[in-house]
Every structure is written in C-alpha cells, then in structure tokens.
Amino acid sequence: MKSKKDLVGGQAVYEGVMMRKGIDIAVAVRDPDGQIVVKKERLQPYFKKWTQIPFLRGLMILMDSLFWGIKGLNYSTQVAFKEEEKIDNNWEIGLALLLGFALFVVLFIVLPLLIVRPIERYISSQIIIRLLEGIVRLVIFVLYLFSITKIKEIYRVFQYHGAEHKTVFCYEAGEELTVENCRKYSRFHPRCGTSFLLVVMLVSIVVFAFLGQQPFLLRIISRILLIPVIFSLSYEIIRIGSQHTDSWFWKIILTPGLWMQYFTTKEPDDYQLETAIVALKEVTEKEYASEVGS
C-alpha cells in the first residue's frame, strides 16, 4: 500500500483524465484520431504555504484545484476538437469560477430558501425549518446529478471519472498500472469531489441551524459568508475519513458520498482506462523509473 505522501488526485476532463501528484500535473486526452495526447506541467501551487494549516487549507486547496481543473478542461477540449492551442487567459478562468460560484449560490442557497419560505408560517421551530431547507438542498443536488447524466457528453466524462478512480485505487494498492489490474477496482473513491459536495450539503444543515430567524435577504448573505467555513469543515471531515476507511464510524460518514458516485462515475471501457493510466504514469514516472533501475 502506498504511503500517504504518495497519494494522487485526479479529475475527468473532456475525452480524458487529469492527474496530479505534488507539483506534477498531467492531462491525457484522446484526439479525434484515437491517439492519446499528453500535456505535463510542473507547477508551484499558489497557496502552498497555507495548505498545511488545518481548516484554512481546505478552502485554499479547493481554489487551487478549481483553477487547474478549468485549465485542464480547456486543454482537453482543444485536443478533442483539434482546435489551435491557445494561451490560457487567467481572466477567462476567473470568470468561469465566478459563474460557477453564482450557479452554486442560486441552486443551493437561494432556491431552497424560496421553496421553504411559503411553509415557514406553519412551523414554529427554526431548527425544523433549517432541516427542511437542508433536505430541499439535498434533493436539488440529487436531481441535478441525475439530470446531467442524461447528457451524452457528460456521461462520457463520468466514464473517464470512473477510469480515474479505478486507476488511482490500483496505484494506491501498489499494483502495476495495467488495464486488467485497474479494471477490478471500484469506481467509487472516498476522496472524490462528489463525496466532498455531499458532505458540504450535510455540514451546511448543521451550521445554518444555528443562524435562527433572519430576514430573507440576510439569510442569503449569511449563507454566502459561511461558505468558506462550511467548505473548510467539509474538507477536514473528508481528509480524516479517507485516512480511516477501516473504521466503522467513518464508513457510515463517508458511505452516502460513495452512493452519490453512482451518478458521477460510470463504468469505463478499456480505451478510457488506458487514457487514465497514461496520465497517472506521467506524474509518477520517477517512481517507475526507480523500480526499473532497482
């Protein structure tokens, strides 16, 4: 089994997979001719000195991951559609992050409040009202995941997501990275971003329960301001849980997040597993070189 320092992370992109280990990041994408095109970068995380501080590191790592995730998606679409490679524009990436945040606020903060608002007059307990708000938020989250799986292109991305998880599991088990070895592993991984988002939803129920009765506009503002707190707490929960997967307590905590991955991961084909393996080997090439030389 690999040690904690050897853990890798990844993300599915359009017709490919992005893998990251330490300061090495690689994106492997299938072009229209079926060839695997790889782009590798060695980078310095923008928030490196902050990523060792508990509770603050969750937000910093999330921002860093979103930034490089969008860069990886941009590159994958260029390769998949044989577009001319362009220099990444940080303003465009920032705009994409801003739009994504706005969508999150509308779907998971404003909409649940609007749905629950008409029935509040019939409920005296603020805790019950906040619980209902949280349940509505979870339902919206599940419906959102279910609906996007019906989009053909998104379904293929989710297949690559499954390939990423299987490949990471194989690597963490210390096995040789082959299609046959990766195939036997689960597509459900406890460190997945889907699990993180579900934990965010659950933690928000607890945090918002302490806000009490507020005017409608103040409810929206207070929830937006508490997003960094919720994200940070959720990251610490996922971090601890992924280090104690044999504990019955953490299995109970993490299992709902694994259930959500039924939506966001699909069984990959060998073609997709091969792409994920190429990306992972790129960021772990020194390890493989040392094994060959020993």
Secondary structure as GFF3:
##gff-version 3
##sequence-region A 1 294
A	DSSP	three_ten_helix	4	6	.	.	.	ID=ss1
A	DSSP	beta_strand	9	13	.	.	.	ID=ss2
A	DSSP	beta_strand	16	21	.	.	.	ID=ss3
A	DSSP	beta_strand	24	30	.	.	.	ID=ss4
A	DSSP	beta_strand	36	42	.	.	.	ID=ss5
A	DSSP	three_ten_helix	48	50	.	.	.	ID=ss6
A	DSSP	alpha_helix	56	80	.	.	.	ID=ss7
A	DSSP	alpha_helix	90	105	.	.	.	ID=ss8
A	DSSP	pi_helix	106	110	.	.	.	ID=ss9
A	DSSP	alpha_helix	111	116	.	.	.	ID=ss10
A	DSSP	three_ten_helix	117	122	.	.	.	ID=ss11
A	DSSP	alpha_helix	126	148	.	.	.	ID=ss12
A	DSSP	alpha_helix	152	172	.	.	.	ID=ss13
A	DSSP	alpha_helix	179	183	.	.	.	ID=ss14
A	DSSP	alpha_helix	193	208	.	.	.	ID=ss15
A	DSSP	alpha_helix	216	225	.	.	.	ID=ss16
A	DSSP	alpha_helix	227	242	.	.	.	ID=ss17
A	DSSP	alpha_helix	248	264	.	.	.	ID=ss18
A	DSSP	alpha_helix	270	283	.	.	.	ID=ss19
A	DSSP	alpha_helix	285	293	.	.	.	ID=ss20
###
